[in-house]
Structure formats: structure tokens, C-alpha cells
Amino acid sequence: GTITIGGSYGGMLAAWMRMWYPALVNGAVASSAPIGCVAPSYNTSSYWAVVTRDAEQNGGCSNDAHAIFDDLRELLKSNRDLVKQSLKLCDPLLKTSDDEALLQWVQGSFDLMAMGDYPFPTSYIAGTPAHPAPAWPMRIACKKLSEQQSVSPLEALLQAINVVRNTSSNVPCHDIHQKLSRSWLTWDFMVCTEAAIHEQPFFSAVGPPNDMFWPQKVYDHHVMDEYCMKHFGEKPRYGPLNDSLGPDAARASSNIVFANGLLDPWHSCGILQNTTERDIIAFIIPDGAHHLDLFFPTQDDPSDVLWVRQRQLQLVKKWLR
């Protein structure tokens, strides 16, 4: 027998293999597989609502963060040099596009903290093997934001961002215009040809009360078409991916276990409900970040992920009989 296993986009592929080739694949373990993101009904701002909830529940800092973000946006209108100096940026902020790049970089830092909010140090989401991100990075960053009495708000923000952006403490300055890697360009190409998924900038925050960020440009079909034509000379094909491989198709399949961590913003478009008669099983890990269940076990694992791993193994054995 054959079982496909994957996390994140790999989790989507694992589930899709079972959906498309049920005669060849006995079952699938799909962890943090955001299949619902391809559905037109998906509310993209819900992604940032999860990041905000992480900040509030794990560190109580969503209000502090929003206030500092407001300060930053105001300073960008009047004193870009101070922003550059305070956040230790490599290059000056000269135009509006630089401001937008900085804000995306800041927002993306909190995305990394949420996705990578693991109970142990790891370089999987942020850092390097020699200098991994710490355990529970969102809690540490929130503590930095709450310690504004001794430093300025922007200095507190820098300390929070450094939890994931400067794990070695040796980064002399931050390059907010870092060239996209080949893997990210490949991912953008997938977004622009198959209307696949992406969180930033294509997922837009809207600001309070939904999230701790600020209102952002909505990437509707017109804006997406412009972006994709500019970079790849292609327009996304809206619809076919959802029709054949979206959440409704997943629920109509069988023998797939979906696991989602509530700390992971990608669970906002995960499969979260069972269809038990077809063995479509949805496991929720309250203290889980991005596909925590697929990591090697550690002594720091929360009890809920230990239980999920046991149940996944039981289902795999069942499907292989």
C-alpha cells in the first residue's frame, strides 16, 4: 500500500494525490494543508486575525503592536531618517515603495513568529542551524514590545523583530529589499498561473477589530492580473483549482487525515471538520504551529500533538490493512 504524507503545500499535494489517484494511494496525512485558501469564499484577512490572536493569547501584546505600527506609519510621513536609524535598516527610505516594503517586512516578521511558534528552538521557519529561532518566539517578541519604558517604541519593535530576523545577534543592518530567492519566484509563478496560495502581499490585513495591522490594498482579480502580467506575462486561471481540488472536493474524498495547529495562521483555510463516514478526519492542535505534528518528537511537545501523532499512526495502519 501507499500513504502520502506532507506538510504545508506538501500537505496539499499529499491530500491531492489521494483525491486524484485513490486506486494508487490508500490514504494521506496532510498537515497544515491550507486547501481552503484556493476557494473564492476564503476571507484572506482571517489569516492576519490568527497572527493577532497568537500575539494576544501568547503574549498579550496585540494592542501594543498596533499602537507601534501606527507610530511607524506616521513617522514614515515625517521622518524617514529616524525610522531607518531606529530599525537599523541598510538603505535609506526614499520613496513610497520603500515605505511599503518596510511595512511588509515588519508584518512578515510577525507572520514568521506565528507560523514558527514552536515549543523548542528551531531554524525551520527563521534563523539558521547554528542560530535557530528560540522556543515560543511570539511570547518573547511580545515581551520586548511591552518593555517600552526603557526604550523608544521603534527600538522595542526592532528588538521584537530581531527575535526572528537577527537570531545570531550579528546582523549589522536589515535589508528590507532582499532579492527573492528562486523558490519564492517559483511560488509566485504558481500563484500567477494557477491562482495558488500566498499570504503576503496577496493576503491583506484590514486593521482593528479584525487584526493588529492596518488597512491594506486588496489584491482583487484586477490587481492580481496586473501584478502577474508585469512579472510573468500570465494571468491566473481563477476557479479550476478550487473546482477540482478545493475544500468541497477534499471533503468528498476519503482516507485523509488533516491536522492543523491553532497557532498557525494557515489553519484559517484548513479542513477543520470531520466527514467521519469517509474517514476525512480533522485534528486540531491548540498549541500547534505550522505542521508541528510532522516534527521529530521532543520532550517539549505539548500533550495534544502527542495524541494526534498516535491517532495518525492508527489511521495509517487501518488504511494499509
Secondary structure, DSSP 8 states (H G I E B T S, - for coil): --EEEEETHHHHHHHHHHHH-TTT--EEEEES--GGGGSTT--THHHHHHHHHHHHHHHS-HHHHHHHHHHHHHHHHH-HHHHHHHTTBSS---SHHHHHHHHHHHHHHHHHHHHT--SS-EEEEEE-SSSEE-SSHHHHHHHHHH-TTSS-HHHHHHHHHHHHH-TTS---SB-TT----HHHHHHHHHHHHH-----TTTS----TTT-SS-------HHHHHHHHHHHHS-----SHHHHHHSHHHHHTS-SEEEEEETTSGGGGGS--S-BGGGTEEEEEETT--TTGGGS---TT--HHHHHHHHHHHHHHHHHH-
